[in-house]
Amino acid sequence: MTKLLTIEQAAELLNVPKGSLRTAAEEHGFLVRIGRVIRLDESQLGELVERCKEPPKTRMVDFRDLRGYPSEAEMLASASRAAQALKELGKGERRQQRKNGHLSN
């Protein structure tokens, strides 16, 4: 037979706050409702804990260490080309504004 625990009993058993346990149980579908009574199935507490575990954090990758990525010099050259292209676009826009009479010399 299944043993149902109150939120308080389960929280004490797991040594966690009642509110946190109720929220987690609700989010993961572990609450048992019988009328207005809310309980947790004691046999499912381990599964609830497993579902609440966070995946391990991955270490940050330094992309300069990876093959196929541009070197710092290549990135600087690319940034320089982009800045030059933006400057040229700006000149063309100013010429167009002068032509349309929106900008004085």
N, C-alpha and C positions, 0 to 999 in steps of 0.2 A: 504494500500500500504506500502511496506517495505521502510524504510528510510535507505539509505546507507551513512556512514560517512567516511571521509578520515582518514588515520592513525592519522594525527595530531589532528583532531577533537575528535576522540575517546580517544586518549591519554590525551588530555586536560580534557575531561569529566571524565575519570577514575583517573586522577592525577598520571599518570605513564609516564616514558620516552617513546618516540616514537619507538626507536629501540627495546626496551624490549617488547612493545606491538606487534610490527610486528612479532618478533621472536616467541612469544607465540602463536599468531594467526596462523602463518604458521605451527608451530609444531602440533597444535590441529585441523587444518583443518577449520579455520574460515575465511580465506581470500576469498573475492569475487573478481574475475578477470573478467573484461569486456574489452576485447582488452588488452591494456597496462595499463588500469586504475585499481588500487587496492583500494578496499573499505572494510569496515566492516559493517555487518548488525547490526543496533542499537539494535534490539530486541534480539540479541544473545550475547551481551556483558556480561550480567549476567552469562550466561552459561560458557563463556570463563573464567571469573573470578573464577567460581567454579572449573573448570578443572585445573586451575593453583594453587589452594590451596594445600599446602603440608599436608600430614597426620600428626597427632600429634606424637611427639617423644615418644617412650616407655621408661619407666624408666629402668635403669640397674638392673639386677637381681643378687643378691649375691647367687651363687649356693650352698653355704654351708647352706643356709636357707631351701633348698628344700630337701624333703625326698627322700631316695634312692640314694643320691650322697655320695661318700666316705668322711669320715672325714679327717681332716688334717693329723692325724697320719697314716691313711690308705694310703693317697697319698704319704707320705714320705716313707713308707715301700715299696710301689710299685716302687717309683723312685729308691730306694736302690737296689731292685731286678733287675731293668732294667740296672743300672750301673754295677752290678755284671755280668749280662749276656753279656754286651758289653765287659767287661774285659776278660771274658772267650773266646769270639769270637776272640778278638785280639790275645790271646795266641795261639789259634788254627791256626790263619793265619800266625803268626811268625814261628810256627813249620813247616807249609807247605812250607814257603819260605826257611827255612834252609834245608829242605829235598830236595828241587829243586835246591839248590845251589845259591839262590838269596840273601841270608842274611848270613853274617858271624857271628860266635859265639861271 
